[in-house]
Structure formats: C-alpha cells, structure tokens
C-alpha cells in the first residue's frame, strides 16, 4: 500500500523528499512489487499525482502490477477508533489514515508512507484497536537506503518497523 503523500512527493525535482519517493516508486517497479489501491485511494492519487507518478502508474498498469481492491475493506477498525479513550485530535488523525492500515491488512501487510505521527498512534493503540496482525510501515524519507534495501529484499514485514498486532 503506497500512501498518496508518497505519490504526490515523487517528482523529477532534486529535493531530498522528492528524490526519496521517486527512488522508492522506481524500485517498486524494478522489483515487480504489486500496488493495490481502493477506488477511494485511486481518486485521491488522481487529484495529487505528480507528472512522474502519472508515468509510473501507466507503467505499473501496463505490467499488471497495479490492482484495484474491491470492495474496500472494512475490518471494524474505524468503529474501534471511535471507541478509544483519546483526544479528538488523535481520533481525527487516526481516522484520516485508517484506510492505509485496513488496506494493508487486507493485502500485503505493508504501508509505504511519510506519515510518522499516525504510525505512533496506531502503535500506541494497537491493543484496544485489536489490530489482528503486524503491518510494516516504511517511511522512504527517513532512511532511503534502508527502504530501498527492504524493497529489494522482498519487503518482508519482519525486517522493518511495524504497527504491532493488538490481539
């Protein structure tokens, strides 16, 4: 699962964030990783994609490495977030990105995202949210070399930081 913030940041710019996101997307193609997007995510990507990402999506589709997840998963995490004893701000932040966690749980158990705050929140609340299994959460801008190595080695959830299982 690749977050929209990575797709938006990936460009031909020589900015470190753009460069890191572009390298990660290129490695995903080079190593033949599949990317799964729900209809909601695809729409979000269409609004925010860069010129580089537009070409990348065409390449992914032509190689049959881009798949739609239908129907969108509903593991009950959203309902459990509403039941958490937390601040309204925390709840909003988690609700904004819960789709990443749900989609990863329904597919490959991995998220590539620049979001670090929500990773900490999901980790803190893994038990009451009853997250059924670990989900790898990789930020390409924190350590691009490690991210690339992880993708080249097959993107195993055992070798990176994860949202822990909460049951």
N, C-alpha and C positions, 0 to 999 in steps of 0.2 A: 504494500500500500504506500503510495507516494503522495504526500500532502501537497496541496495546492501551493503552499508557500515555497516549496522547492521548485515546482514548475514555473512559478512567477519569477523567481530569482535567477533561474538558469538563463543565461544570455551570453552573447559574444563579448560582453564587457570584460575588462581586465580587473574588475573589482573582485576582491577575495571571495565574497559570498557568491557572486555570480559564477566565478570560476569553479568553486567547490561544487555547486549544484549542477553545473554543466558537466563536470567530470563524472559525477555520480550517475546522471542520466545516461551519459555515454557508456559507462561501464555496465549499466543495466542492459543496454542493447548488446554490447560486445560479448557479454557473458550469457546472453539469451535468457535473462530473467523475465518472468511474466509480470505484467502490471494489471491489476484488477481495479476498475473504477465502477462505482454505482452511478446511476443516472444523475443523482444529485451532485456527485463529485465531478462527473464529466461536464455538467453545466457550469460548475464553479471553475473548472480548468479552462473552459472556453472563454469565460469572462476575463481571466487573469493570465493567460499564457503569453509567453514571450515569443518572438519570431523563432528563436532556437527551439523552444518547446513545441511550437506548431510543426516544424520539420521532424522533430523527434517523434511526435505522435503519429505522423504519417509513416515513418519508418517502422515504428512498433506495430502498427496495424498491418502493414504490408508483410511483415514477418510473422504475423499471427501471434504476437507477444502481448497484445493488449486485449483484455476481455472485460465484458460488462457483467456486473454482479446483479442478477435479477432473481428474485426480488431483493430489495435492500434488507440486510439482516436486522433483526430486532431481538436481541438476546435479553432484553429486560434491563440493561444497564442504565438507560435513561430513567426509568422508574426508580431504580435503586439510588441514583444520584439525587433525585428529588427527596428521598427519604433520609439522606445523610444529615448528620448534625454538623453543619458547616456554614460559613458565611454566604451571603447572596453572591458576592463577587466570586468566591471559589466555585459555587454551583454554576454560575454563568460560564466561567472559564472551562469547566469540565464539560458542560453541555455543548459548548461550541465545537469541541473536538472529540466527543464520544464516538462519533461515526468512524473515526480512524481506528479506534480500539475495536469497535464491533466488526468492522470490515476485516481487520486483521485476524480476529478470532474466527471469522467465517472462512478465511482463505489460508494465507501462508504464515500467519502469526508474526508478521514483521511490518513495521512502520518506518518510513524514512521521512523525517520532519525536522524543521528547525525549532519546533515548539519544545522548550525545556521546562517551562513552568508547569504545563499540564502533565508532563511526564511525572514530575514530582508529586503532583496532586493525585494522579491515578495510583502511583506507588503508595502514597500515604493512606489512601482509602481503598486499597485492594481488598482488604478483608471484608468491610461492610458492603462493598460493591459486589462481592462474591465473583470476582474475575476467575473464570474456570481454568485457565492455563496461562503460562507466561507469554508475553508478547515482546519481541525485540523492538527496541525504539532507538533508532540511529539518527543522529544529527550530523549531516555532512559538513556543517560549518565549524563544528567543534574540533574534529580531527579528521581531515580529509583523507590522509594516508590510511588511517585505521578503517575508515568507511570503505574505501576502495578495496583494501585487503579483504575485508569482510565479504564484500560482494564477489570478489574474485574467488574466494574460498567456498562459495556456495550459499552465503547468507544464513548460516546456522544461528539459531536463537541462543545456543549455549555460549557463544563467544562474544556477546555484547550485553550492554545494559538492557534490562527488561523490566516491564511492568510485571510484578510478580503475580502468581496465581493467588487468589484470595480465599480459596476454599480448602 
